[in-house]
Amino acid sequence: MFFRDLLGQERVISFLRQGLASGQMPHALLFLGPEGVGKESTALALAQALNCQERRPDQDACGRCQSCRLFAAGNHPDFWRIRPEGEGVNPQIKIEQIRELRRQTGFAPFAGAWRVVLLKPAAAMNEAAANALLKTLEEPPPHNLLILTASGERDLLPTIVSRCRRLVFQALPPSLVVQQLQARRGLSFEAATLMAAIHGGSLGLALAAEPASLVAAREQMLSELAGLDEPEYSPVLAWAAAQAKKGAEVERFLLLAQLWYRDLLVLASQGGVAQLINQDRLADLRQQQGRIGRETILRRLEALQGLQRQLRSNVNVELALNAFTWHWRQARPAAAEAGRSAANELW
Ligand SMILES: [Zn+2]
């Protein structure tokens, strides 16, 4: 992996190039940012550059020397990953792994100039592991660089954060993610646009996802939302109960619904087609926008945002979904009458 192949993150890369050029690399770096924006690739590129025997004038690795060949083969002895171990919903980085790290970093690097250890994600350290790591951060062994990754500082002990040089990775611009998805996955522009939107600025997540399953999830979301408009309220409550059991899938449902209604709002606000996420469904969007109108679109977007806030604040999921369906139905175009009858059914 080379700096020259990394996308976006110019500020981070520029800082690292300067550190390489001056020979003043911090002993611990904390890479902060969303998943899939290049934190691990950057760690690899840095490790390769630090160990390269013929580093280029721009501080990138040469790609030809013995050290670079070991990196290309994926088995350089001085680049390690410490990952959560164990099965289950909450695998952790354990104290034994940190003790082994402390033991190994007591020796000089095997092959090259620097041993680089990537702890990813650092938030997976349990408390004992984090406290053990603190000792290493307080007395950094020479020629060892620790790289911790996290989505945000609050995921880590402040004492750990304060002993690392923080580098903030940004979400990648959507246009860049779309372009990469087209080039690397052979997706159409429309499919790539939807994939990029659903995964924020995370190219890694978008590349790992399956476009067909996303399109299927969108169809499912549309049919479920249509069901919420049915006159009978009991199937709607049954829907809320079923959704509540789906765990993480609710988030995806919510995101897809927000993107759909965002598109409706773009159309209702006379926005251009190029701004739409669901461009492949333009005819359906236009038809729906004409049918329900701007007021309903706005109120439904509010209902979706309200649900999102509630889900993030750890409320009872089913209750939150019930309340959401009520707001959703209240926003129907025939709002006054439909709203009253929905309220009567609920209360
Ligand atoms: Zn090299």
Boltz pocket constraint, residues with backbone or C-beta under 6 A from the ligand:
constraints:
  - pocket:
      binder: B
      contacts: [[A, 48], [A, 51], [A, 52], [A, 53], [A, 54], [A, 55], [A, 61], [A, 62], [A, 63], [A, 64], [A, 65], [A, 66], [A, 67], [A, 68]]
      max_distance: 6.0
